[in-house]
Amino acid sequence: MLTFIGLGLHSELSISLEGLEEARRADIVFAEFYTSYMPGFRLANLERLLGKKVHVLSRRDLEDEAEEKVLEPARRCRCVLLTPGDPNVATTHIALRLRAEKEDIRTFVIHAASVASAVAGVTGLQSYKFGRTVTIPFKSTSTSDVPYDNICENMMRGLHTLALLDIDSEAGRYMTVNEGLEQLLDVEGRRGCGWLGLDRPAVGVARIGSREMRVKADTIGNLGGYDWGGPPHCLVFPGRLHFMEAEALHILCGADMEILRGLM
């Protein structure tokens, strides 16, 4: 048996009671932390909660050596895989679950909060009005136009966009709000479509789910000047706003109502 258990957003205390009990009953507990970053998480604290050792897996372990490292033990005993956020949101997890099911290894998922579900709550934007989520990757030789294209497509349809910012946990590298905006403005400067100009409202979110969370709505030009603190960061680009959404961005995220009028 292989059970996927979400750890939630911030620390080891974000795990659900059901997930905690299932992990305590397991013969082997695996965990990965490369798909997302939990700023308040401490492995030693989690091991004390569970009363057992947690085997931390690398990207290579899960993607290239999953047969030996995870699936073979799961054939013989009760195993769990702890993941940041909500399991199966990352393609790595769904790929592993599909492999397990094809090999007659029973699987189960115990869900938890993820940025995909929590961002609507912290901004006050309506969850059913979000379009395609994008990821802004670290720049290699040039800036990718794909995130920009998808954000603009959502905007044309009146939909909000969650933009995840790239991480490389093994190298300790986490993209900031400022870096993400800089890449999008670089594409806007080359393409000149007018969708992501300096006056366009956006929302920056840092350390979602923690007591030190920062959420701020302002123009793209102003957001780039804020100090967002430690990771993880993400961005939200509002589409067409209902009056209650505009009020939420004003009250919950500190937006000036004047910059929102063009979206209502």
N, C-alpha and C positions, 0 to 999 in steps of 0.2 A: 504494500500500500504506500502511496506517495501523496501526502497532503500538502497543498500550497497554502501558506498562512501569511496574510498581510500584516506588516508591522506598523502601518500607519505613516504619519508624516514627520514626527519630530524626535521621539525618543522611544526607548523600550517600553515605556508606560502607555504608549499608544496602541499596543496590541489588545485585541478583544479578550474578554474572559474565556470565550469559547476557544480562541486560538491558543491562549495560555494553557488551558487544560489539555488540549490536544497535543501540544508540544511536550508537556510534562509526561504524557502517556507514551510518547514515541520511544522507540529503541535507539534511533539515530536522529539527531537534529542538524540539518544543514542550514546555511544562511549565505546570501550574497548581498553585497552592498555596492556593486558597480553600476547598477541601473539607475540609482538615485542616491541622494545624500541626505542623511538624517542628522541635523546639527547637534541634537541633544542625546544622541545614542551612545551608550557605552556597553561594549561587549561583556565586560565583567559583571555589570549590573544585570544584564539579561541572563547570564549563566547562573547568577544567584537566584533570580526569579524562577528559573526552570529547575534548578537543582541538578544540572548536568552540563556537560561540555557541548559547545556549539562549534561545528566544523565549518569554517568560513571558506567558501568556494570562490575562485577567480572566474573571470570571463572564459578563460581557456578551459577550466574545469567543466563549466556548464555548456559551452558551445562546441568544444572539440573532444572532450573526454567524458561526456555525460554518461555514456554506456558503463564505463568502469567506475566512475566516481559516484553516480547517483542511482542509475537504473538497476545495476547488479545488486546493490544492497537492498533496494526497494522490492526486489523479487523475493528476498529472504526474510525481511522483517518490516516493521512499521517505521516508516521514515517521514519526516516533514522537511519542507524547504521554506524558510522564512525569507520574505522579500520586503524591501521598502515599499511603502504605499499599498496598493491593491494588486494582488497577483493577477497575472494574465493581461494586465494593461501593457506590459512590456512584451514584445514579440518573442524574446528569449524564453519567457515562461510558458507561453502557449505552445511554442515549438516543443519544449520538453514534455509538456502534458500530453500532446498528441503522440509523441514517441512512446511514452509510457502506456497509453491506452492501446496502441497498435501492438504492443508486446504483452498485452493481457495483465498489465499492472494497474490495479484499481487506483483511481485518483479522486481527490475531493478538494474543494477550494473554500477557505474561510476568509471572507472579505474584510477589508479595512478601508479607511479613508485614503484617497489619493488626491493629488493636485487637480486631476481632471474633474473630480466631484466637489472639492472644497473651494475652488476658485469662484464658483458662482455664489457660494455662501458668503465669502469674505468681501466680495465686491458689491453684492446685491443685484447683479445682473441675472436675468432669468436663464436657467440652465438649458431650456429647450430652444433658446435662440443662439446657441453657439454652433458655429459651423466647424469645418475641418480644423483639427489641431495641427500646428506646425512645430517643427524643431529647427532652431537656428544653430547650424553647426559652426565649430571653430573654423576660422578662415585658413585655408591652406595656401594655394598660390593666388586664388581669387575668391571673391565673395559669391556665394550661391544665390541665384535669383529665385530659386524654388519657394522659399518661405515668403518672399515678397509677393510672388504671383498668387499664392494661396490666400494670403491675407487680403489682397485686393479683390480676389474673387468673392470671398466672404463678405467684404464690405459692399460690393456691388449688389449682393443679395440681401443686404440689411442685417447680416449676421455678425455676431461677436467672434473673436478669434483668441484662443489661448495659444501663446507662443512659448514653448519650452526652450530653455537655454542649455546649450551643450555642457556636458561634464566629462571629465576624464579622471575618475576617482583614483585610479592607480597612480596617476601622476600628480594628484592633488590640485587639479586645475578645474575651475568652475567659472563659466561665463557669467558676467554681470549684466544687469539691466543696461548700463551705459554701453557696454560692448555690443550687446544685441541691437540696441538702437543705432549705434554707429554703422553696423553692417547694413541695416535696412535703409538708412539715409544714404549710404553709398550707392545702393541700387537705385533709389529714387533719383539721386543726382544724375546717374547715367541714363535712366529710362524716362524721367520727367513726366510720369503719368499723373502726378498730383494727388495720389491717394494717401501718401505718407509724408506730407510736408511737416515742417516744424510746428505749425499751428494745429495739427490734428490731435484730438484728445486720445490719451492712452492711460493705462494703469500699470504701475510697477508693483510687484509683490515680492517680498523677501522673507524667507524662513516661515512659510505658511504653516499654520498649525501650532506655532510656538508662542509663548508669552512675549517673546521679543519680535514678533511678526511686525513687518512694516508694509503698509498698503497706502499708495498715494496715486491719485488721479490728477493729471495735469496735461499740458501740451507736451508733445514729443520733445520740443526744444527745451522746455523747462525740466523734464524728467531726467535728461542727460546730465544735469548739474547736481543731482542729489547724491548724498552718500548713503548707500543702501546697506552697508554693513556686510556681514558674512553671508555665505551661501546657504541654501540654494535660492536663486532668483528666477522669476518668470515675468512675462509681459501679457497684458490683455489689451486687445484693440477693439473697442466697442463699435458695433454697427448702428442700426437704427434703434433709438432709445424710446421705450415707453416712459411716460412721465414719472412713474414710480422708480424705474431704473435710474433716471437722471437724479432723482431725489436721493437715492441710495449712494450714487457716486459722490454727491455733494456732502451728505452727512457721514457716510462711513469711510469715504476715501479722500475727503477734503478738496473735492473739485470745485472750482469757481463755476457757478451756474452759467455764466456768460460763455464759457468755452464749450458748453454742452449744447447750446441752443441749435447749432447747425445740424445736430444729430437727432433732433426731436421732430 
